[in-house]
Amino acid sequence: MSNITIKEVPTNSSSSWWGSSKLFNDFLYFPYKLFKDDKMWVPPLLIDERTTLNKKKNPALEFCEYKMFLAYKDKEIVGRIIGMINNKANDIWKRKYIRFGWFDFIDDKEVAKKLLDAVEQWGRSRGLDHIIGPMGFTDMDKEGMMVDGFDTLCPMACYYNPAYYPKNIEQLGYEKEVDWVQYEIPANQPVPEKMSRINNLIKEKYHLRIVEGISKKELAQHYGHKIFNTLNDAFSHLYGYVPLNSKQIDFYVKQYLSFVDLKLVCLVVDDKDDVVAFGISMPTLSRALQKSRGKLLPFGWYHFLKALKNYDYIDLYVNGVAPEWQNKGVHSIYYAKMNENYIALDSKMAIANPQLETNQASQIWQKYDSKIAIRRRAYIKAL
């Protein structure tokens, strides 16, 4: 007889630890225990985790429902999971899916099963017919279980998991739905001369320019919505994507664009000053997160400030090209410019965030000396 029990965790309405229930804090801190000896685990930024799970702060929770669960074995926490119903995604894509994410567990198939059973049962009770994950509330959240590349340090915007995760979930009848790949690119390689020449011709032909000489405030206020509108258009046809609404865009502009490094951002605009293509990157914060244990206070801020001034390793966060420009070579303009900046900053290596393996429009890294460093997978199972 199994001695594994599942307990539902009350959802949170506070972004501070003192306003959270003990179970909620147990949920957040479980990975710290699970991965305490794993040098590849990158803790999340805890303040962001609390904000993401806060119904008063995260606008995605206006159309998403969720339940949080902890697994116990002999009164000890051995796993966690969140079940999510993105009603907007189900309406747009004509599906009846429940998602799972924030899925962590000890190397025990029965623990994984009990956690997934809790989400599956909730999904069936709501008339849904498939479970899929790991996913987030939106495409701006972490998604995809690592199935290859376990020796590569993950960017802060990505899940980490050990190799036993996919092994256990596959034994429970979960199958591949879609894969994402992450390319690793030497950041100091020269921009191919032919590419530079062609890029200049494209800019001249279509009256395009690279935005330069602006402040962070101008980036956020003047170009923030334009960037995310272009992202919405560029990603609209991609697997399961749900366009961000104005309230969500305001949320992400405030959360991300306020602290970007302008040397690592490139916007390509047309003669109407509309963003036709963009690339956003940052110095990697993974080691800073490890050193700070995901906390800004009392001394975590020091590690972050130090990391933001170190350009050796770069995380390529997000890039996009408006659909009407995708077959005109515009995608290489922003990366070539960023590449030039990486060389000037003496950067060594860059790693891209997950990109769908079927999204050929985004695979500009193939034109450079690059390799797939990490592969991630969304698993699916019929209910």
C-alpha positions in Angstrom: 0.0 0.0 0.0 1.3 3.4 -1.0 2.3 5.8 1.8 2.3 8.8 -0.6 -0.3 11.4 0.1 -1.3 14.6 -1.8 -2.3 17.8 -0.2 -3.7 20.8 -2.1 -1.9 24.1 -1.4 -4.0 27.3 -0.9 -3.3 29.8 -3.7 -1.6 33.0 -2.8 -2.6 36.6 -2.8 0.6 38.1 -1.4 4.0 38.7 -3.0 5.8 38.6 0.4 6.7 35.5 2.4 5.1 36.9 5.5 1.7 37.1 3.8 1.9 33.5 2.5 0.7 30.3 4.1 3.2 27.8 5.4 2.1 25.4 2.7 2.6 28.0 0.0 6.1 28.7 1.2 6.8 24.9 1.5 5.8 24.7 -2.2 8.2 27.5 -3.2 11.1 26.2 -1.2 10.8 22.4 -2.0 13.3 22.6 -4.9 15.9 24.1 -2.6 15.9 20.8 -0.7 15.6 18.6 -3.7 18.5 20.2 -5.6 20.7 21.3 -2.6 23.6 19.1 -3.9 22.9 19.6 -7.7 25.4 22.2 -9.1 23.4 22.5 -12.3 20.2 23.8 -10.7 19.5 27.5 -11.1 17.0 28.8 -8.5 14.2 31.0 -9.7 14.0 34.6 -8.6 11.7 34.1 -5.7 10.0 37.5 -5.9 9.1 36.7 -9.6 7.7 33.3 -8.5 5.5 35.0 -5.9 4.3 37.6 -8.4 3.5 35.0 -11.1 1.4 33.0 -8.6 -0.4 36.1 -7.3 -3.9 36.6 -8.6 -3.8 40.3 -7.8 -0.6 40.9 -9.7 -0.4 38.5 -12.7 -3.0 39.5 -15.4 -2.8 36.0 -16.9 -4.6 34.7 -13.9 -7.7 36.6 -15.0 -8.3 33.9 -17.6 -6.3 31.0 -16.1 -7.3 28.8 -13.2 -4.8 26.8 -11.2 -4.4 24.4 -8.3 -1.2 23.7 -6.4 -0.3 20.3 -4.9 2.4 18.9 -2.6 3.3 15.2 -2.3 4.2 13.7 1.1 5.9 10.4 1.9 6.1 9.6 5.6 5.2 13.2 6.4 8.2 14.5 4.3 7.6 16.6 1.2 8.8 14.7 -1.9 7.2 16.5 -4.8 5.1 19.4 -6.1 3.0 20.4 -9.1 0.7 23.0 -10.4 -2.3 22.2 -12.6 -3.5 25.0 -14.9 -6.4 25.6 -17.2 -5.7 28.4 -19.7 -9.3 29.0 -20.9 -8.1 31.5 -23.5 -5.7 29.1 -25.0 -8.4 26.3 -25.1 -10.8 28.7 -26.8 -8.3 29.9 -29.4 -6.9 26.5 -30.3 -10.2 24.6 -29.9 -8.8 22.2 -27.3 -9.7 20.8 -24.0 -6.3 20.7 -22.3 -5.2 21.0 -18.7 -1.6 22.0 -18.2 0.9 21.0 -15.5 4.0 22.9 -14.5 6.3 23.7 -11.5 6.7 19.9 -11.5 9.5 18.6 -9.2 9.8 15.3 -7.5 12.3 12.8 -6.0 13.4 9.9 -8.2 10.3 7.9 -7.5 7.8 7.1 -10.3 5.0 6.6 -7.7 5.5 10.2 -6.5 5.3 11.5 -10.0 2.2 9.5 -10.7 0.4 10.7 -7.6 1.1 14.3 -8.5 0.0 13.9 -12.1 -3.0 12.0 -11.0 -4.2 15.0 -8.9 -4.0 17.3 -12.0 -5.5 14.6 -14.3 -8.5 14.1 -11.9 -9.1 17.9 -11.8 -9.0 18.0 -15.6 -11.5 15.2 -16.0 -13.8 16.8 -13.5 -13.8 19.9 -15.7 -14.6 17.9 -18.9 -11.0 18.2 -20.3 -9.6 15.4 -22.4 -5.7 15.9 -22.4 -3.0 16.9 -20.0 0.1 18.6 -21.3 3.3 20.0 -19.8 5.5 21.2 -18.4 3.9 24.5 -19.4 3.3 27.8 -17.8 0.2 30.0 -17.7 1.5 31.8 -20.8 4.3 31.4 -23.3 6.3 34.0 -21.3 6.6 31.4 -18.4 9.0 28.5 -18.3 8.0 25.5 -20.4 9.5 22.2 -21.5 11.2 19.4 -19.6 14.9 18.9 -20.3 15.5 15.6 -22.2 19.1 16.4 -23.4 21.8 18.8 -22.4 21.9 18.1 -18.7 25.5 19.3 -18.5 24.6 22.8 -19.7 23.8 25.6 -17.3 20.3 26.8 -18.0 19.4 30.4 -18.4 17.3 31.9 -15.6 14.2 31.9 -17.8 14.2 28.1 -18.2 13.4 25.0 -16.2 16.1 22.7 -15.0 15.5 19.1 -14.2 17.7 16.0 -13.8 17.6 13.1 -16.3 15.3 10.9 -14.2 12.3 13.3 -14.9 11.7 12.3 -18.5 12.4 8.7 -17.7 9.7 8.5 -15.1 7.1 10.5 -17.0 7.5 8.4 -20.1 6.9 5.2 -18.0 3.6 6.7 -16.9 2.3 6.9 -20.5 3.2 10.5 -21.4 4.4 11.0 -25.0 6.2 13.7 -26.9 3.9 16.5 -28.1 6.5 19.1 -29.2 10.2 19.9 -28.6 12.1 23.1 -28.1 15.8 23.5 -28.8 18.3 25.9 -27.3 21.3 26.8 -29.4 24.7 27.7 -28.0 26.7 30.2 -30.1 30.3 31.4 -29.6 29.5 35.1 -29.1 32.9 36.4 -30.4 32.8 34.9 -33.8 33.0 37.5 -36.6 29.8 38.4 -38.5 30.1 36.8 -42.0 31.2 39.5 -44.4 28.5 38.4 -46.9 25.9 38.7 -44.2 26.9 42.2 -43.3 26.8 43.3 -47.0 23.4 41.7 -47.5 22.0 43.3 -44.3 23.1 46.8 -45.5 21.3 46.2 -48.8 18.1 45.0 -47.0 18.1 48.1 -44.8 18.6 50.4 -47.8 16.0 48.6 -49.9 13.2 48.6 -47.3 14.1 51.9 -45.5 14.9 50.1 -42.3 17.1 51.4 -39.4 18.5 50.1 -36.1 17.3 52.1 -33.1 20.2 53.6 -31.3 20.9 56.3 -28.6 17.7 55.8 -26.5 17.3 55.5 -22.8 15.7 52.5 -20.9 12.7 54.8 -20.2 12.3 55.6 -23.9 12.7 51.9 -24.8 9.9 51.0 -22.4 7.6 53.9 -23.0 7.9 54.3 -26.7 8.8 50.9 -28.0 7.5 48.5 -25.2 4.1 47.8 -26.7 5.5 47.8 -30.2 8.0 45.1 -29.3 5.3 42.9 -27.7 2.8 43.5 -30.5 5.5 42.3 -33.0 6.1 39.3 -30.8 2.3 38.6 -30.8 2.2 38.8 -34.6 5.4 36.7 -35.0 4.3 33.9 -32.7 0.6 33.8 -33.5 1.0 30.7 -35.7 3.3 28.8 -33.3 2.2 25.9 -31.2 -0.3 26.9 -28.6 0.6 30.6 -28.6 -1.9 32.9 -27.0 -1.5 36.6 -27.8 -0.7 38.9 -24.9 -3.3 41.5 -24.1 -2.6 45.1 -23.3 -2.7 44.5 -19.6 -0.2 41.6 -19.9 2.1 43.7 -22.1 2.2 46.4 -19.4 3.0 43.7 -16.9 6.0 42.4 -18.9 7.2 45.8 -20.0 7.5 46.7 -16.3 8.9 43.4 -15.3 11.6 43.1 -18.0 12.3 46.2 -20.0 13.1 48.3 -17.0 16.4 46.5 -16.3 17.6 45.4 -19.8 21.1 46.4 -20.9 20.7 48.5 -24.0 24.0 47.3 -25.4 22.4 43.8 -25.7 19.1 44.9 -27.3 18.5 45.6 -31.0 15.3 47.0 -32.5 14.8 47.2 -36.3 12.2 49.7 -37.3 10.6 50.8 -40.6 10.1 54.4 -41.9 7.0 54.7 -39.6 9.1 53.8 -36.5 7.2 50.5 -36.1 9.2 47.6 -34.8 9.6 45.0 -37.6 12.3 42.9 -35.8 14.0 42.7 -32.4 16.4 40.8 -30.3 16.7 41.1 -26.5 19.6 39.5 -24.6 21.2 39.9 -21.1 24.4 38.9 -19.3 23.6 35.5 -17.8 22.2 35.7 -14.2 22.4 31.9 -13.6 25.5 32.0 -11.4 24.1 35.0 -9.5 20.9 33.2 -8.8 22.9 30.2 -7.5 25.0 32.4 -5.2 22.0 34.4 -3.9 19.7 31.3 -3.7 17.2 33.3 -5.7 16.8 36.1 -3.2 17.6 39.8 -3.7 17.9 40.4 0.1 19.9 40.7 2.2 22.9 40.4 -0.1 21.6 38.8 -3.3 21.5 42.2 -5.0 25.3 42.3 -4.9 25.6 39.2 -7.0 23.1 40.5 -9.5 24.8 43.8 -9.9 28.1 42.1 -10.4 26.6 39.7 -13.0 25.0 42.5 -14.9 28.5 44.0 -15.5 30.0 40.7 -16.7 29.5 40.1 -20.4 31.4 36.8 -20.7 28.2 34.7 -21.1 25.1 36.0 -22.7 21.5 34.7 -22.5 19.4 35.4 -25.7 16.0 35.9 -24.2 13.6 36.6 -27.0 13.6 37.6 -30.7 11.0 38.0 -33.3 10.2 39.3 -36.8 6.9 40.6 -38.0 5.3 38.0 -40.3 5.3 40.3 -43.4 9.1 40.7 -43.0 10.1 37.1 -42.3 11.0 36.2 -45.8 13.1 39.3 -46.5 16.2 38.5 -44.6 15.4 41.0 -41.8 16.0 38.4 -39.1 19.7 38.5 -39.6 20.0 42.3 -39.1 19.3 42.4 -35.4 21.5 39.4 -34.6 24.4 40.7 -36.7 24.2 44.0 -34.8 24.1 42.2 -31.4 26.9 40.0 -32.5 29.0 43.1 -33.2 28.2 44.3 -29.7 29.2 41.0 -28.2 32.6 41.2 -29.9 33.1 44.7 -28.6 32.2 43.6 -25.1 34.6 40.6 -25.4 31.7 38.1 -24.8 32.6 34.4 -25.1 29.4 32.4 -25.4 25.7 33.0 -25.9 22.8 30.6 -25.3 19.3 31.1 -26.8 16.1 30.6 -25.0 13.9 27.6 -26.1 12.7 27.8 -29.7 10.3 25.4 -31.3 12.2 22.9 -33.4 9.6 23.4 -36.1 10.0 27.2 -36.1 12.5 27.5 -38.9 12.1 31.3 -39.2 13.8 31.7 -35.8 16.8 29.4 -36.5 19.2 32.2 -37.5 21.8 30.5 -35.3 22.3 27.8 -38.0 24.1 30.4 -40.2 26.7 30.7 -37.5 29.1 28.3 -35.8 26.5 26.9 -33.3 25.2 23.7 -31.8 22.0 22.5 -30.0 23.0 22.5 -26.3 19.6 21.7 -24.7 16.5 20.0 -25.9 13.2 20.4 -24.1 9.9 18.5 -24.4 6.2 19.1 -23.7 4.6 15.7 -22.9 0.9 14.9 -23.5 -1.5 12.2 -22.4 -5.2 11.5 -23.0 -7.4 11.7 -20.0 
